[in-house]
Amino acid sequence: MDTVLEKIKQAESMIEKALWTAVRNEDTEMELKAYREVEEILNNLSDLPETIERERKRVLAYCLMRIDESLNNLDDTEGTLERAEKSLQLAIESGDSVQIARSRLAKGIRLLNDGKLPDAEAQFTDIIKGGIDSENSDMQQVVGWTLLVRANILKGKSLYDQALYVAQDAAGILSSIDNYAGLRQIYSLISMLHLDLGNKDESEKAKDMSAHFDKKAKEEQQ
C-alpha cells in the first residue's frame, strides 16, 4: 500500500505543478488536461484501506475543485455547482479540515455566481469561524481568500469603506504566510476600492503592490 500512497502523493504534486505552470503560461486547456489525467489516476485506485481511501478522496476533492475552476475559466459553466458539491462531499468524507474549507469556498463562489447569496454566505461563515484562529498556514490561506471574496461582495454593494476594511484584513493574513498569489488579487481589489473612494495616490500604490506580488507569485510559486 506504500506504492498506492506514493501514487496519491504524486497525483497531488501533478495538480500543484499544473496550477503553477498555468499561472506562468496562461494555458488553461493544458491545465485542464493535466487535472483530467490526475482524476483518472485517482479514480482507478480501488479497494483501499480506510486511511488511504480518505487520502485519495482528499486529493480527488482538490482535483475536482481545480477541474471546475479550469472549466469556468474556459467559460464552460454547465454542471459547475454539482462539481463543487461533489468536491465538498469528498472533502468531508476525507475528514481533512483544510480541503473541506477549500471546497466550501469553491462551492460558495458557485452559489454566489448563481445568485444565491445567503447560501454562499453560509459557506463563507463556516470557513471563517472554523479557520480564523488556526495556525495552519493552508487554513489561513483559505480564510484570506474567503475574506477577498467577501470584500468583492461588499464592493458590489458599493460599500467601499467596509470592503476596504475586509480587504486589508485579508492582506494581513496572506502577508503573514507569504501567499503572493492571494496578495496580487487583494491589492488589485484594494487599488480599485481606493479609486472608488477617490484616493488616486493610494490606488496607484496598491496597483504597484499588485504587480509586485504578481511577479513574486510566478517566481516563487506561492
VOSEVO-91360 format. One record per residue (C-alpha): residue in one letter; x, y, z. Coordinates in steps of 0.1 Angstrom, whole numbers, padded with zeros to 4 digits, always signed. Layout:
N
aXYZ...
This chain:
222
m+0000+0000+0000d+0030+0023+0003t+0031+0023-0035v-0006+0034-0037l+0001+0062-0012e+0030+0073-0033k+0008+0074-0063i-0017+0096-0045k+0011+0120-0034q+0024+0121-0069a-0011+0129-0081e-0012+0159-0057s+0022+0171-0070m+0008+0169-0105i-0021+0192-0095e+0003+0217-0080k+0026+0216-0110a-0003+0221-0134l-0016+0250-0114w+0017+0270-0114t+0025+0261-0150a-0008+0276-0159v-0001+0307-0139r+0032+0312-0158n+0020+0302-0193e-0017+0312-0191d-0026+0279-0208t-0059+0268-0192e-0066+0239-0217m-0033+0223-0208e-0040+0228-0171l-0074+0211-0175k-0058+0182-0194a-0034+0176-0165y-0062+0177-0140r-0082+0152-0160e-0052+0129-0160v-0049+0131-0123e-0087+0124-0119e-0083+0092-0140i-0053+0081-0119l-0073+0086-0086n-0105+0070-0099n-0085+0039-0109l-0074+0033-0073s-0098+0010-0055d-0102-0015-0026l-0080+0007-0004p-0077+0006+0034e-0097+0033+0051t-0068+0057+0059i-0055+0056+0023e-0090+0059+0009r-0095+0091+0029e-0063+0104+0014r-0074+0095-0021k-0107+0114-0015r-0089+0144-0002v-0067+0147-0033l-0096+0139-0056a-0117+0167-0039y-0089+0191-0047c-0086+0178-0082l-0123+0182-0089m-0121+0217-0075r-0093+0226-0099i-0111+0210-0128d-0142+0231-0121e-0121+0263-0119s-0104+0255-0152l-0137+0248-0169n-0152+0281-0156n-0121+0299-0169l-0129+0284-0203d-0165+0296-0200d-0179+0261-0195t-0202+0266-0166e-0225+0236-0171g-0227+0215-0140t-0204+0238-0121l-0224+0237-0088e-0227+0199-0090r-0190+0196-0093a-0184+0219-0064e-0209+0199-0043k-0191+0166-0052s-0158+0181-0043l-0171+0192-0009q-0187+0158-0002l-0154+0140-0010a-0136+0165+0012i-0160+0159+0041e-0156+0121+0036s-0118+0126+0037g-0120+0143+0071d-0094+0169+0061s-0103+0203+0075v-0082+0223+0050q-0097+0206+0020i-0132+0209+0034a-0126+0247+0037r-0112+0249+0002s-0142+0230-0012r-0166+0252+0008l-0150+0283-0006a-0153+0269-0042k-0190+0259-0036g-0197+0293-0020i-0183+0311-0051r-0205+0289-0074l-0236+0297-0053l-0227+0334-0054n-0224+0332-0092d-0258+0315-0092g-0273+0345-0073k-0277+0325-0041l-0260+0350-0018p-0274+0337+0016d-0264+0302+0008a-0230+0314-0003e-0225+0335+0028a-0233+0304+0049q-0203+0286+0033f-0180+0316+0039t-0191+0320+0075d-0183+0283+0082i-0149+0288+0067i-0141+0319+0088k-0155+0305+0120g-0136+0273+0116g-0103+0287+0105i-0098+0323+0117d-0078+0312+0148s-0060+0284+0131e-0022+0284+0130n-0021+0262+0099s-0008+0282+0070d-0030+0264+0045m-0061+0271+0065q-0050+0308+0069q-0047+0309+0031v-0083+0297+0027v-0096+0323+0052g-0077+0351+0035w-0091+0341+0001t-0126+0339+0017l-0122+0374+0030l-0112+0385-0005v-0145+0372-0018r-0164+0389+0009a-0146+0422+0001n-0157+0418-0035i-0193+0413-0024l-0192+0445-0004k-0177+0463-0033g-0205+0451-0055k-0229+0466-0030s-0210+0500-0032l-0200+0496+0005y-0164+0507-0003d-0152+0515+0032q-0164+0482+0045a-0149+0464+0016l-0115+0481+0021y-0115+0471+0058v-0122+0435+0049a-0096+0435+0021q-0070+0449+0044d-0077+0421+0069a-0072+0396+0041a-0040+0413+0031g-0027+0410+0067i-0035+0373+0068l-0020+0365+0034s+0011+0386+0041s+0018+0366+0072i+0021+0334+0052d+0037+0349+0020n+0008+0340-0002y+0018+0361-0031a-0009+0349-0055g-0035+0360-0030l-0018+0393-0023r-0018+0400-0060q-0056+0397-0060i-0060+0416-0028y-0040+0446-0038s-0057+0447-0072l-0090+0450-0053i-0076+0475-0028s-0065+0496-0058m-0100+0496-0072l-0115+0504-0038h-0093+0534-0033l-0102+0546-0067d-0139+0543-0058l-0132+0563-0027g-0113+0590-0046n-0079+0581-0033k-0059+0582-0065d-0024+0581-0049e-0033+0552-0027s-0049+0534-0057e-0016+0537-0076k+0004+0524-0047a-0019+0494-0043k-0017+0488-0081d+0021+0487-0079m+0019+0463-0050s-0003+0440-0070a+0022+0440-0099h+0050+0433-0074f+0032+0403-0059d+0022+0390-0094k+0059+0388-0102k+0067+0372-0068a+0039+0346-0072k+0052+0335-0106e+0088+0334-0094e+0083+0316-0061q+0051+0297-0069q+0033+0309-0038
